[in-house]
Amino acid sequence: MAKKRSKLEVIRDILDILRTNRKTKITHLIYKANLSNNLIKKYILELSRTGMMQELVEKKKKFYIITKKGLNFLEEYNRMKAFTEAYGFDY
């Protein structure tokens, strides 16, 4: 059985999807991040509120993009993960 992801791991997954795909629809986030509709909406609200992602509306369609702050978070997260793993800790 797979280990349950932590909140930070889910945030990392969402931001990584946004980094890889320039503009992303909510259905793509749900599918790629393996989250329910209710959960993804909570994460979208939190990541938008903290300035790590942004909503765009084009031709009445909503898309999400990662911001500079979100990219910085991913960079720091990956650095911390590599650091802890170098000392033998599971992150």
N, C-alpha and C positions, 0 to 999 in steps of 0.2 A: 504494500500500500504506500502511495506517495505521501511524502511529508507535506503538511499544510504550510502554505506560504505565509510569511509574516506580512504585516501591513507594508513595511518598507520594500519587501520583495515584490509585492503587487504594484506599488508605485513605480519601482524600477522597471517592471515589465511594461506598464502602460507608457512610461516616458520613452522606453527603448522602442516601442512600436511607433510612437509619434516621431522619434528621431529617424527611424528607418523609412517611414512613409511620410512624405511632406505634408499632405492634407489627408486626414483620416476621418471616416464617418464612424458614428457610434456603433453601428453593427459590426464593423471591422474590429473595433476595440473589444467588443463583447466576445467575438470569436477568437481573436488572437490572444487576448489576456485570459480567456477562459473564465469569464465572470458573468453573473446574471445581470439582467437589465437594471434591477434595483441597486445592486452593488456598484456597477459602473457609473451610475448617476451620482452616487455618493462620492466616489473618487473624482469624478469630473468636477463636482462642486468644490471639493477640497483643493484639488490641484489648480483650479481656476482662481480660487480665493487666495491661494498662496503665490500666485503668479508664475507657476511652473508650466502651465498650458493655457491656451487661448482658444476661444470659439470664434470661428469665421462663418459668415452667412453669405453664400453666393448663389444667386438664382433660387432663392427660397430653400436652399439645402444647407444643413449645418455640417461643418467640418471642424476638426480640432488639430492644432499645431502645438509643437513644443516651443517654449520661449528660451531665451538665453539663460534665465534662472533655472529652468528645467534641465538644460544641457549641463550647467554647472553642478547641479545635484547629481546627475548621472556620473559625471567625472569623479566627484568626491566619493560617491557610493562605491564605485568600482575600485578606487584607490584604497578605501577602508576594507573592502572585501579582500583584496590582494594582501593587504597588511596582516589581517587576522589569520588568513589562510597560511601565510608564511611562517606564522608562529604555531601552527597546528590546531587552530580553532576553527570549528565549523561556523559559518556565518549564516 
